Amino acid sequence: MRAGLLGRVARRWCERGHKLEQKVQMEYRWAYLLAGVDPVAGRVHWCWLADMKAATLAQVMRDATAAGLRTVVWDGAPAHTSNAVRATGIRAITLPPYSPELNPAERLFGEIRRWHEGVEYPTLEHKKDAIDRWLEAANRDPTWLRSLCGWDWVIESIRPYELICAP
């Protein structure tokens, strides 16, 4: 997910008869949030990247594979399907084209946007810190994360890969 200071107007409630004013930041600075949701355990793992180029993503996947990650559910983004990323040995469950609603991480990104868009931040670091705190709070509620991202078809798709890759 690209998080930046180029703001969007978000849907907000206000009292009837009052005009709601929202400031929109117009600063072109951003970072990329790479988040992985474990729908079985109800946990999210994340890191911030400067770009989503294949070489950057491949290094992160090598590190994650060394830490025990075996399977990812991914869409067909160019960085996800690059030879450099595929060479890391990570098993990928590829989603059909034009189906972001099937990606568990997109549900998480939607919630992040819901809480953090339409808010003015002094710097990009402040926004990243706010998102980090939100993700830490999400990790403290695994039941909520499971209900958000742990659909039956995702868990059933992951289990065969876990059995194949079990040490």
SVG drawing of the C-alpha trace seen along z (x, -y; Angstrom):
<svg xmlns="http://www.w3.org/2000/svg" viewBox="-29 -25 47 57">
<polyline fill="none" stroke="black" stroke-width="0.4" points="0.0,0.0 1.3,-3.4 1.0,-5.8 1.8,-9.4 1.0,-13.0 -1.1,-13.5 -4.4,-13.5 -7.8,-12.4 -11.1,-13.6 -12.6,-10.9 -16.2,-10.3 -16.9,-11.8 -20.0,-12.4 -21.0,-15.8 -24.0,-17.4 -26.9,-18.2 -26.8,-21.8 -23.0,-22.2 -20.5,-22.3 -17.7,-19.8 -14.3,-21.2 -11.4,-18.8 -7.9,-19.9 -6.3,-18.0 -2.5,-17.8 -0.9,-18.2 2.7,-17.1 4.1,-14.5 6.0,-12.3 5.2,-8.6 6.5,-5.3 5.2,-1.8 3.7,0.4 4.4,4.1 2.0,6.0 1.5,9.7 -1.5,11.1 -1.5,14.5 -5.2,15.3 -4.7,18.5 -2.9,16.8 -4.6,13.5 -1.4,11.5 0.0,9.0 3.7,8.5 4.8,5.3 7.7,3.2 8.1,-0.1 9.9,-0.3 11.1,-3.2 9.9,-1.5 8.2,1.6 10.8,2.6 11.4,6.3 14.9,6.2 13.6,4.5 10.7,7.0 12.9,10.0 15.3,9.0 12.3,8.7 11.0,12.1 14.4,13.7 14.5,12.4 10.9,13.5 11.6,17.0 14.6,17.3 12.3,16.3 9.9,19.1 7.4,17.6 6.3,20.3 3.3,19.1 1.8,15.8 -1.5,14.9 -0.7,12.3 -2.3,10.4 -0.6,10.1 1.3,6.8 4.5,6.6 6.8,6.8 5.0,9.8 5.4,11.8 9.0,10.8 11.7,13.5 13.7,12.0 10.8,12.6 10.0,16.0 13.6,17.0 13.3,16.6 11.5,19.9 8.3,18.5 5.2,20.3 2.6,18.0 -1.2,18.4 -1.9,16.1 -5.3,14.4 -7.3,13.9 -6.8,10.6 -8.8,7.6 -9.9,9.2 -8.4,7.1 -11.4,8.0 -10.0,11.5 -6.7,10.4 -6.7,10.5 -4.1,7.7 -6.4,5.4 -9.0,5.7 -6.4,4.6 -5.3,1.7 -8.9,0.6 -9.2,0.4 -5.9,-1.5 -7.1,-4.0 -10.5,-4.3 -8.7,-5.4 -5.8,-7.5 -7.0,-9.2 -8.6,-12.6 -6.2,-13.4 -3.5,-16.0 0.0,-14.8 3.0,-17.2 5.4,-14.8 5.4,-11.4 7.1,-10.0 4.2,-11.1 1.8,-9.2 4.0,-6.1 4.1,-6.2 0.3,-6.5 -0.1,-3.5 2.5,-1.5 0.6,-2.2 -2.7,-1.1 -1.1,2.1 0.3,2.9 -3.2,2.4 -4.5,4.7 -2.0,7.4 -3.4,7.2 -6.8,8.4 -6.2,11.6 -9.9,12.4 -10.7,9.2 -7.9,9.8 -9.1,13.3 -12.6,12.0 -11.3,9.3 -8.9,11.4 -9.3,15.1 -11.8,16.3 -12.4,20.0 -11.1,20.2 -7.8,18.5 -7.2,20.8 -8.1,23.9 -5.8,22.7 -2.9,22.2 -3.1,25.5 -1.9,27.7 1.2,25.5 1.9,25.6 1.8,29.4 4.1,29.6 6.6,27.1 6.5,28.5 10.0,29.0"/>
</svg>
